[in-house]
Amino acid sequence: MVIKQTLKIVTVFTTLCMVAIGGLVGTAEAISGGNTPVTYEVQESPAFSLTVTAEGNGSVRYQDQAIVGQTMTFQMKADDEMVFELSPDAGERIEEVLLDGADVLDQLKDGQLTVHGANKEQQLYVRFSGTKQPDGTKPETTKPDEAKPEPSAPDSGSAPTTAGTTNKPNSGSNPKTGDSTNLSAYLFVGTLSLTGLLFLMVRKNESRKRDERGMI
């Protein structure tokens, strides 16, 4: 009877210890798994075309690209800007500078014009003097919104960009399970040790009681 009671006590104690171990391990895994890598998308701004037309005796230059008597197309984002250098030939002058049909001649600074990007297509038209025909008449000039641009030349240093998405991993550490595994092992060994110690104490107590009864 005494042995059955002892085993019952040991069983209950062991069960409680295993429940405690399970709770601690679950908590450790939840903490270690808190930093889960995630990805997110960054939407890039789209690029729009900027058509530059130069007429007359002069050139419109952007970096190493020179536009002389032709049309060239560039790509710009809304937050970009491009600086064009307007250079008339010797003895000539700048007659007209239009950006989307608006006169921007007064915006020239030292022969340079800064064009800011926008969420739309833009047209820059520059006309230099010296466009007379051999018969002495001045040819009609077409505005950018009326002209049919010629095939565009290769893009300049401002390379075209297209809208897209980029996946970037969010910084974070991967869950580590090594610590929870070690914790489980330590708790299991400790539970077995306490169970054994409790069992020995109960047996010793029973032996002492039997000795006392024998003495009586």
C-alpha atoms as a printed R data frame, in Angstrom:
    type eleno elety resid chain resno      x      y        z
1   ATOM     1    CA   MET     A     1  0.000  0.000    0.000
2   ATOM     2    CA   VAL     A     2  2.789  2.354    0.940
3   ATOM     3    CA   ILE     A     3  4.613  1.552   -2.299
4   ATOM     4    CA   LYS     A     4  1.504  2.336   -4.337
5   ATOM     5    CA   GLN     A     5  1.137  5.694   -2.603
6   ATOM     6    CA   THR     A     6  4.805  6.432   -3.237
7   ATOM     7    CA   LEU     A     7  4.480  5.604   -6.926
8   ATOM     8    CA   LYS     A     8  1.370  7.746   -7.153
9   ATOM     9    CA   ILE     A     9  3.163 10.722   -5.636
10  ATOM    10    CA   VAL     A    10  6.155 10.258   -7.958
11  ATOM    11    CA   THR     A    11  3.852  9.969  -11.001
12  ATOM    12    CA   VAL     A    12  1.998 13.160  -10.124
13  ATOM    13    CA   PHE     A    13  5.244 15.044   -9.524
14  ATOM    14    CA   THR     A    14  6.721 13.838  -12.822
15  ATOM    15    CA   THR     A    15  3.583 14.841  -14.738
16  ATOM    16    CA   LEU     A    16  3.666 18.344  -13.278
17  ATOM    17    CA   CYS     A    17  7.335 18.701  -14.186
18  ATOM    18    CA   MET     A    18  6.720 17.592  -17.791
19  ATOM    19    CA   VAL     A    19  3.869 20.093  -18.137
20  ATOM    20    CA   ALA     A    20  6.167 22.831  -16.869
21  ATOM    21    CA   ILE     A    21  8.861 21.780  -19.341
22  ATOM    22    CA   GLY     A    22  6.375 21.917  -22.226
23  ATOM    23    CA   GLY     A    23  5.286 25.421  -21.280
24  ATOM    24    CA   LEU     A    24  8.858 26.699  -21.003
25  ATOM    25    CA   VAL     A    25  9.861 25.164  -24.326
26  ATOM    26    CA   GLY     A    26  6.822 26.660  -26.084
27  ATOM    27    CA   THR     A    27  7.605 30.086  -24.657
28  ATOM    28    CA   ALA     A    28 11.240 29.847  -25.752
29  ATOM    29    CA   GLU     A    29 10.260 28.870  -29.289
30  ATOM    30    CA   ALA     A    30  7.763 31.725  -29.504
31  ATOM    31    CA   ILE     A    31 10.419 34.225  -28.410
32  ATOM    32    CA   SER     A    32 13.081 32.869  -30.766
33  ATOM    33    CA   GLY     A    33 10.635 32.906  -33.684
34  ATOM    34    CA   GLY     A    34  9.671 36.550  -33.189
35  ATOM    35    CA   ASN     A    35 12.020 37.879  -35.877
36  ATOM    36    CA   THR     A    36 10.538 36.357  -39.016
37  ATOM    37    CA   PRO     A    37 12.051 37.564  -42.331
38  ATOM    38    CA   VAL     A    38  9.530 39.432  -44.461
39  ATOM    39    CA   THR     A    39  9.679 41.022  -47.901
40  ATOM    40    CA   TYR     A    40  8.108 44.187  -49.155
41  ATOM    41    CA   GLU     A    41  7.754 45.886  -52.505
42  ATOM    42    CA   VAL     A    42  9.008 49.366  -53.381
43  ATOM    43    CA   GLN     A    43  7.279 50.990  -56.314
44  ATOM    44    CA   GLU     A    44  9.652 52.988  -58.524
45  ATOM    45    CA   SER     A    45  8.449 56.144  -60.230
46  ATOM    46    CA   PRO     A    46  7.885 55.785  -63.989
47  ATOM    47    CA   ALA     A    47  9.945 57.598  -66.626
48  ATOM    48    CA   PHE     A    48  8.426 59.868  -69.286
49  ATOM    49    CA   SER     A    49  9.875 60.994  -72.595
50  ATOM    50    CA   LEU     A    50 11.372 64.435  -73.185
51  ATOM    51    CA   THR     A    51 11.568 65.278  -76.908
52  ATOM    52    CA   VAL     A    52 14.183 67.924  -77.807
53  ATOM    53    CA   THR     A    53 14.116 69.574  -81.239
54  ATOM    54    CA   ALA     A    54 16.816 71.966  -82.501
55  ATOM    55    CA   GLU     A    55 16.463 74.064  -85.680
56  ATOM    56    CA   GLY     A    56 18.746 76.647  -87.284
57  ATOM    57    CA   ASN     A    57 22.451 77.363  -86.996
58  ATOM    58    CA   GLY     A    58 23.270 76.130  -83.522
59  ATOM    59    CA   SER     A    59 23.250 73.113  -81.254
60  ATOM    60    CA   VAL     A    60 21.526 71.927  -78.104
61  ATOM    61    CA   ARG     A    61 23.912 69.854  -76.014
62  ATOM    62    CA   TYR     A    62 23.253 67.519  -73.083
63  ATOM    63    CA   GLN     A    63 26.433 66.042  -71.626
64  ATOM    64    CA   ASP     A    64 28.154 64.399  -74.630
65  ATOM    65    CA   GLN     A    65 25.042 64.427  -76.849
66  ATOM    66    CA   ALA     A    66 24.740 67.264  -79.407
67  ATOM    67    CA   ILE     A    67 21.422 67.944  -81.138
68  ATOM    68    CA   VAL     A    68 21.917 69.827  -84.417
69  ATOM    69    CA   GLY     A    69 18.993 70.256  -86.787
70  ATOM    70    CA   GLN     A    70 17.254 67.139  -85.490
71  ATOM    71    CA   THR     A    71 15.078 65.693  -82.766
72  ATOM    72    CA   MET     A    72 16.265 63.498  -79.883
73  ATOM    73    CA   THR     A    73 14.271 61.816  -77.124
74  ATOM    74    CA   PHE     A    74 15.346 61.355  -73.507
75  ATOM    75    CA   GLN     A    75 13.730 59.597  -70.544
76  ATOM    76    CA   MET     A    76 13.102 61.447  -67.282
77  ATOM    77    CA   LYS     A    77 11.481 60.660  -63.938
78  ATOM    78    CA   ALA     A    78  9.407 63.214  -62.071
79  ATOM    79    CA   ASP     A    79 12.223 63.901  -59.597
80  ATOM    80    CA   ASP     A    80 14.972 64.205  -62.266
81  ATOM    81    CA   GLU     A    81 16.316 67.288  -63.996
82  ATOM    82    CA   MET     A    82 18.394 67.813  -67.120
83  ATOM    83    CA   VAL     A    83 20.579 70.811  -68.006
84  ATOM    84    CA   PHE     A    84 20.843 71.693  -71.711
85  ATOM    85    CA   GLU     A    85 23.449 74.040  -73.181
86  ATOM    86    CA   LEU     A    86 22.194 76.151  -76.095
87  ATOM    87    CA   SER     A    87 25.039 77.242  -78.396
88  ATOM    88    CA   PRO     A    88 24.314 79.320  -81.548
89  ATOM    89    CA   ASP     A    89 26.910 79.304  -84.310
90  ATOM    90    CA   ALA     A    90 29.197 82.311  -84.829
91  ATOM    91    CA   GLY     A    91 27.166 85.347  -85.816
92  ATOM    92    CA   GLU     A    92 23.854 83.661  -84.957
93  ATOM    93    CA   ARG     A    93 21.549 83.931  -81.955
94  ATOM    94    CA   ILE     A    94 18.804 82.075  -80.130
95  ATOM    95    CA   GLU     A    95 15.467 83.040  -81.625
96  ATOM    96    CA   GLU     A    96 12.980 80.939  -79.684
97  ATOM    97    CA   VAL     A    97 12.854 78.453  -76.795
98  ATOM    98    CA   LEU     A    98  9.554 76.698  -76.039
99  ATOM    99    CA   LEU     A    99  8.814 74.069  -73.384
100 ATOM   100    CA   ASP     A   100  5.456 72.404  -74.023
101 ATOM   101    CA   GLY     A   101  4.514 75.453  -76.104
102 ATOM   102    CA   ALA     A   102  5.379 77.981  -73.355
103 ATOM   103    CA   ASP     A   103  8.115 80.576  -73.951
104 ATOM   104    CA   VAL     A   104 11.017 79.910  -71.554
105 ATOM   105    CA   LEU     A   105 13.663 82.026  -73.274
106 ATOM   106    CA   ASP     A   106 13.955 84.246  -70.201
107 ATOM   107    CA   GLN     A   107 14.851 81.181  -68.095
108 ATOM   108    CA   LEU     A   108 18.230 80.783  -69.815
109 ATOM   109    CA   LYS     A   109 21.208 81.292  -67.510
110 ATOM   110    CA   ASP     A   110 24.585 81.629  -69.217
111 ATOM   111    CA   GLY     A   111 23.156 79.842  -72.223
112 ATOM   112    CA   GLN     A   112 21.873 76.907  -70.161
113 ATOM   113    CA   LEU     A   113 18.312 75.729  -69.587
114 ATOM   114    CA   THR     A   114 17.260 73.387  -66.767
115 ATOM   115    CA   VAL     A   115 14.301 71.137  -67.500
116 ATOM   116    CA   HIS     A   116 12.633 69.464  -64.534
117 ATOM   117    CA   GLY     A   117 10.914 66.103  -64.763
118 ATOM   118    CA   ALA     A   118  7.140 65.740  -64.638
119 ATOM   119    CA   ASN     A   119  4.553 62.974  -64.597
120 ATOM   120    CA   LYS     A   120  3.897 63.496  -68.297
121 ATOM   121    CA   GLU     A   121  5.672 63.655  -71.654
122 ATOM   122    CA   GLN     A   122  7.397 66.978  -72.443
123 ATOM   123    CA   GLN     A   123  8.658 68.731  -75.560
124 ATOM   124    CA   LEU     A   124 11.512 71.239  -75.804
125 ATOM   125    CA   TYR     A   125 11.796 73.277  -79.018
126 ATOM   126    CA   VAL     A   126 14.823 75.500  -79.743
127 ATOM   127    CA   ARG     A   127 15.195 77.653  -82.860
128 ATOM   128    CA   PHE     A   128 18.378 79.504  -83.762
129 ATOM   129    CA   SER     A   129 18.751 82.284  -86.345
130 ATOM   130    CA   GLY     A   130 20.110 81.630  -89.842
131 ATOM   131    CA   THR     A   131 17.269 79.488  -91.159
132 ATOM   132    CA   LYS     A   132 16.687 81.450  -94.406
133 ATOM   133    CA   GLN     A   133 16.348 79.567  -97.692
134 ATOM   134    CA   PRO     A   134 18.468 80.442 -100.786
135 ATOM   135    CA   ASP     A   135 15.604 82.555 -102.211
136 ATOM   136    CA   GLY     A   136 15.781 84.823  -99.159
137 ATOM   137    CA   THR     A   137 12.501 83.708  -97.620
138 ATOM   138    CA   LYS     A   138 12.269 82.452  -94.083
139 ATOM   139    CA   PRO     A   139 10.807 78.945  -93.832
140 ATOM   140    CA   GLU     A   140  7.849 78.214  -91.668
141 ATOM   141    CA   THR     A   141  8.785 76.703  -88.356
142 ATOM   142    CA   THR     A   142  6.579 74.152  -86.724
143 ATOM   143    CA   LYS     A   143  6.018 74.114  -83.019
144 ATOM   144    CA   PRO     A   144  6.684 70.938  -81.045
145 ATOM   145    CA   ASP     A   145  2.990 70.162  -80.751
146 ATOM   146    CA   GLU     A   146  2.567 70.412  -84.528
147 ATOM   147    CA   ALA     A   147  5.733 68.692  -85.664
148 ATOM   148    CA   LYS     A   148  6.075 65.054  -86.428
149 ATOM   149    CA   PRO     A   149  9.353 64.105  -84.750
150 ATOM   150    CA   GLU     A   150 11.896 62.171  -86.720
151 ATOM   151    CA   PRO     A   151 13.056 58.760  -85.513
152 ATOM   152    CA   SER     A   152 14.726 59.292  -82.194
153 ATOM   153    CA   ALA     A   153 18.457 58.919  -81.821
154 ATOM   154    CA   PRO     A   154 19.981 56.723  -79.106
155 ATOM   155    CA   ASP     A   155 19.263 57.898  -75.601
156 ATOM   156    CA   SER     A   156 21.858 60.015  -73.873
157 ATOM   157    CA   GLY     A   157 23.380 59.638  -70.477
158 ATOM   158    CA   SER     A   158 19.959 59.798  -68.870
159 ATOM   159    CA   ALA     A   159 19.099 56.141  -69.433
160 ATOM   160    CA   PRO     A   160 15.444 55.175  -69.706
161 ATOM   161    CA   THR     A   161 13.980 53.536  -66.740
162 ATOM   162    CA   THR     A   162 10.724 51.689  -66.411
163 ATOM   163    CA   ALA     A   163  8.447 51.207  -63.485
164 ATOM   164    CA   GLY     A   164  9.057 48.056  -61.558
165 ATOM   165    CA   THR     A   165  9.091 46.465  -58.216
166 ATOM   166    CA   THR     A   166 12.027 45.504  -56.098
167 ATOM   167    CA   ASN     A   167 11.962 42.920  -53.391
168 ATOM   168    CA   LYS     A   168 14.002 43.761  -50.364
169 ATOM   169    CA   PRO     A   169 14.403 41.558  -47.473
170 ATOM   170    CA   ASN     A   170 13.753 43.061  -44.129
171 ATOM   171    CA   SER     A   171 16.641 42.639  -41.733
172 ATOM   172    CA   GLY     A   172 16.081 40.085  -39.022
173 ATOM   173    CA   SER     A   173 17.513 36.955  -37.530
174 ATOM   174    CA   ASN     A   174 16.230 33.514  -38.301
175 ATOM   175    CA   PRO     A   175 14.659 31.586  -35.468
176 ATOM   176    CA   LYS     A   176 17.141 29.517  -33.508
177 ATOM   177    CA   THR     A   177 16.005 26.277  -31.956
178 ATOM   178    CA   GLY     A   178 19.292 25.216  -30.382
179 ATOM   179    CA   ASP     A   179 18.638 27.100  -27.135
180 ATOM   180    CA   SER     A   180 15.154 25.618  -26.618
181 ATOM   181    CA   THR     A   181 16.504 22.109  -27.299
182 ATOM   182    CA   ASN     A   182 19.225 22.530  -24.647
183 ATOM   183    CA   LEU     A   183 16.675 23.927  -22.217
184 ATOM   184    CA   SER     A   184 14.447 20.890  -22.727
185 ATOM   185    CA   ALA     A   185 17.346 18.538  -22.039
186 ATOM   186    CA   TYR     A   186 18.358 20.377  -18.854
187 ATOM   187    CA   LEU     A   187 14.813 20.433  -17.541
188 ATOM   188    CA   PHE     A   188 14.305 16.746  -18.331
189 ATOM   189    CA   VAL     A   189 17.485 15.738  -16.506
190 ATOM   190    CA   GLY     A   190 16.552 17.968  -13.571
191 ATOM   191    CA   THR     A   191 13.083 16.403  -13.408
192 ATOM   192    CA   LEU     A   192 14.512 12.891  -13.342
193 ATOM   193    CA   SER     A   193 16.941 13.873  -10.590
194 ATOM   194    CA   LEU     A   194 14.203 15.406   -8.453
195 ATOM   195    CA   THR     A   195 11.963 12.406   -9.041
196 ATOM   196    CA   GLY     A   196 14.708 10.028   -7.955
197 ATOM   197    CA   LEU     A   197 15.490 12.125   -4.891
198 ATOM   198    CA   LEU     A   198 11.823 12.233   -3.911
199 ATOM   199    CA   PHE     A   199 11.535  8.477   -4.337
200 ATOM   200    CA   LEU     A   200 14.580  7.855   -2.108
201 ATOM   201    CA   MET     A   201 13.240 10.194    0.577
202 ATOM   202    CA   VAL     A   202  9.881  8.393    0.628
203 ATOM   203    CA   ARG     A   203 11.551  4.964    0.840
204 ATOM   204    CA   LYS     A   204 13.822  6.151    3.636
205 ATOM   205    CA   ASN     A   205 10.816  7.513    5.536
206 ATOM   206    CA   GLU     A   206  8.988  4.186    5.163
207 ATOM   207    CA   SER     A   207 12.048  2.243    6.342
208 ATOM   208    CA   ARG     A   208 12.322  4.468    9.408
209 ATOM   209    CA   LYS     A   209  8.651  3.916   10.237
210 ATOM   210    CA   ARG     A   210  9.025  0.121    9.902
211 ATOM   211    CA   ASP     A   211 12.046  0.217   12.263
212 ATOM   212    CA   GLU     A   212 10.041  2.215   14.824
213 ATOM   213    CA   ARG     A   213  7.184 -0.336   14.682
214 ATOM   214    CA   GLY     A   214  9.671 -3.205   15.182
215 ATOM   215    CA   MET     A   215 11.122 -1.532   18.249
216 ATOM   216    CA   ILE     A   216  7.660 -1.190   19.751
